[in-house]
Amino acid sequence: MAPRRASLLCGRHGLGRPSLLPLVVLAHAVATLVVLVFLTNIPVWSFAVGRSIGHSSRRSGMIPRLATAERCVDAQLLAGTREGVAAAGGEVAWEEARAAMVDAMGASPDEAETWLAKAFGWSTWLALNRANYFKPELPEVGQLKSALGWLVNGPLGLRPEDLRAAVAASPKAYLREPQRSYETA
């Protein structure tokens, strides 16, 4: 007599006992959905109808813009960045750069700091657990102001809201020598 093969999909092992695997998988899927709903504040119906959770649905107001988990990550990024900048002795330059960005595009101070952290390597430094071999840079306020001025008054002629969207999408490209990048492209 040939041995029976175990069938996990049917819910029975080869020994005639019911398998718990389908129940465990179902419980895990339900738990994941519950965690996503409560942590990210996404309505349950968006999963049921297969609605994408992208930029377009955020702009329409159907899904809340900032999730709780995202706020927590930003707070950790800002706290770690401020600590690193203070240790590097660049608090004055950091504050001036943040103020320049707030003035140029009407961003909140926290948004401006987040973009600065991404543009000058502080977020990477934190992601690498403050590695000694990776050296983030402090922004040079004069270069940053000239870059913002070129983006507004140069051939791109970005309005404050367009500048804000561009910097949010790619902080390093728009805050670190955008004129040189534009000319080489």
MOPE-V134367 format. One record per pair of residues at least 4 apart in sequence whose ideal C-beta (glycine too) atoms are under 6 Angstrom apart, sorted by sequence separation. I is the first residue (numbers start at 1). J is the second residue. D is the distance in whole Angstrom. If there is no record, write none. Layout:
i:I j:J d:D
i:I j:J d:D
This chain:
i:13 j:17 d:5
i:20 j:24 d:6
i:35 j:39 d:6
i:36 j:40 d:6
i:42 j:46 d:6
i:66 j:70 d:5
i:77 j:81 d:6
i:90 j:94 d:5
i:107 j:111 d:4
i:116 j:120 d:6
i:121 j:125 d:6
i:149 j:153 d:6
i:150 j:154 d:4
i:158 j:162 d:4
i:167 j:171 d:5
i:171 j:175 d:5
i:172 j:176 d:6
i:174 j:178 d:5
i:46 j:51 d:4
i:57 j:62 d:5
i:58 j:63 d:6
i:66 j:71 d:6
i:85 j:90 d:5
i:86 j:91 d:6
i:102 j:107 d:6
i:107 j:112 d:5
i:117 j:122 d:4
i:118 j:123 d:5
i:139 j:144 d:5
i:151 j:156 d:6
i:158 j:163 d:4
i:13 j:19 d:6
i:57 j:63 d:5
i:101 j:107 d:6
i:117 j:123 d:5
i:128 j:134 d:5
i:152 j:158 d:6
i:6 j:13 d:5
i:11 j:18 d:6
i:12 j:19 d:6
i:37 j:44 d:6
i:58 j:65 d:6
i:102 j:109 d:6
i:151 j:158 d:5
i:167 j:174 d:5
i:6 j:14 d:5
i:11 j:19 d:5
i:166 j:174 d:5
i:85 j:94 d:5
i:125 j:134 d:5
i:4 j:14 d:4
i:102 j:112 d:5
i:8 j:19 d:6
i:11 j:22 d:6
i:98 j:109 d:6
i:101 j:112 d:4
i:125 j:136 d:4
i:151 j:163 d:6
i:8 j:21 d:5
i:98 j:112 d:5
i:122 j:136 d:5
i:98 j:113 d:6
i:121 j:136 d:4
i:120 j:136 d:6
i:121 j:137 d:6
i:120 j:137 d:5
i:97 j:116 d:6
i:120 j:139 d:6
i:42 j:63 d:6
i:41 j:64 d:5
i:41 j:67 d:6
i:40 j:67 d:4
i:151 j:178 d:6
i:39 j:68 d:6
i:150 j:179 d:5
i:39 j:69 d:5
i:147 j:178 d:5
i:78 j:113 d:6
i:81 j:117 d:4
i:84 j:122 d:6
i:74 j:114 d:6
i:77 j:117 d:6
i:81 j:122 d:4
i:97 j:139 d:4
i:97 j:141 d:5
i:100 j:144 d:6
i:104 j:148 d:4
i:93 j:138 d:5
i:96 j:141 d:5
i:100 j:145 d:5
i:77 j:123 d:6
i:80 j:126 d:4
i:97 j:144 d:5
i:90 j:138 d:4
i:93 j:141 d:6
i:115 j:167 d:5
i:119 j:171 d:4
i:118 j:171 d:4
i:119 j:172 d:5
i:106 j:160 d:5
i:105 j:160 d:5
i:115 j:171 d:4
i:119 j:175 d:4
i:107 j:164 d:6
i:119 j:176 d:6
i:105 j:163 d:5
i:105 j:164 d:4
